[in-house]
Amino acid sequence: MRNPLSRATVPLAATVLAAAVLAAVAALPAAAATPLPVPEFRAAAPAADHPTYIVTVHPELDPGTVAEAYGITPIHVYRDALNGFAARLSPEQVEDLRATRSIVRSVEADGTASTSGIR
């Protein structure tokens, strides 16, 4: 025999669950929506004239969003092995990125890696 309240309980439970999810989303930190405090970049020559760098950003930041905030078009965005992006950068952009330690962890020239053959 079925309990007559069980049919009424399911929609009520779904409504309560939806309200709880909405409340949790509303309680997320406002920092996620706050724009990044990035300095204005100095004028740079076309990106094709510059070397490629690997930029790593702090783990709580999205590297694509950081690149966009700095006006940089990344060649590649990394989210697994490291949190950052590769991009062609002017010397001024490299200097400006390195100066924002609250956002950027490192800026390193891209290069070829190889093993030494030592086991």
C-alpha positions in Angstrom: 0.0 0.0 0.0 1.4 3.4 -1.0 1.6 6.3 1.4 -0.5 9.2 0.0 2.0 11.7 1.3 4.9 10.3 -0.8 3.6 11.8 -4.0 3.4 15.3 -2.5 6.8 14.9 -0.8 8.7 14.4 -4.0 7.9 17.9 -5.6 8.4 19.5 -2.2 11.8 17.9 -1.8 12.8 19.0 -5.3 11.8 22.5 -4.5 13.8 22.5 -1.3 16.8 21.1 -3.1 16.6 23.7 -5.8 16.3 26.5 -3.2 19.4 25.1 -1.4 21.4 25.0 -4.6 20.5 28.6 -5.5 21.4 29.8 -2.0 24.8 28.0 -2.2 25.5 29.6 -5.6 24.5 33.1 -4.3 26.9 32.6 -1.3 29.9 32.0 -3.6 32.7 34.5 -3.0 32.3 37.8 -4.8 35.9 37.7 -5.8 35.0 35.3 -8.6 33.1 38.1 -10.3 35.6 40.9 -9.4 37.7 42.0 -12.4 41.5 41.3 -12.0 43.5 44.4 -11.0 45.9 44.4 -14.0 48.0 47.4 -15.0 47.6 49.0 -18.4 50.2 47.5 -20.8 52.6 49.8 -22.6 52.3 49.8 -26.4 54.0 46.8 -28.0 55.1 45.8 -31.4 53.0 43.1 -33.2 53.1 39.8 -31.3 54.7 37.9 -34.2 57.9 39.8 -33.6 58.3 38.6 -30.0 59.5 35.3 -28.4 57.1 32.9 -26.8 56.9 32.7 -23.0 55.1 30.3 -20.6 53.2 32.3 -18.0 51.9 30.5 -14.9 49.2 32.0 -12.7 48.0 31.2 -9.2 45.9 28.0 -9.0 42.7 29.8 -8.0 42.7 31.9 -11.2 41.6 30.9 -14.7 44.6 31.4 -17.1 42.4 32.2 -20.0 40.7 35.0 -18.0 44.1 36.3 -16.9 45.4 36.5 -20.4 42.3 38.2 -21.6 42.5 40.7 -18.7 46.0 41.6 -19.8 45.0 41.9 -23.5 47.1 38.9 -24.4 46.1 36.3 -27.0 47.4 33.0 -25.8 48.9 30.4 -28.2 47.8 27.7 -25.7 46.1 27.7 -22.3 47.3 25.1 -19.8 45.0 23.8 -17.1 46.3 20.3 -16.2 50.0 20.0 -15.8 50.3 23.7 -14.9 47.9 26.6 -14.6 48.9 29.1 -17.2 49.3 30.0 -20.9 51.9 30.4 -23.7 52.0 33.6 -25.6 54.3 35.8 -27.7 55.2 38.7 -25.4 57.1 42.0 -25.7 59.8 42.8 -23.2 57.5 45.4 -21.7 54.7 42.8 -21.3 57.1 40.3 -19.6 58.2 43.0 -17.2 54.6 44.0 -16.4 53.5 40.4 -15.9 56.5 39.7 -13.6 55.6 42.8 -11.5 52.1 41.4 -10.7 53.1 38.7 -8.2 49.6 38.6 -6.8 48.3 37.2 -10.1 51.3 35.7 -12.0 53.6 33.1 -10.4 56.2 33.0 -13.2 57.1 34.1 -16.7 59.7 32.0 -18.4 61.0 32.0 -22.0 59.7 28.9 -23.9 62.3 26.6 -25.2 63.2 23.0 -26.1 63.5 20.4 -23.3 65.5 17.3 -23.5 66.8 14.5 -21.2 70.4 14.1 -20.3 70.4 10.3 -20.9 71.3 9.7 -17.2 69.3 6.8 -15.7 
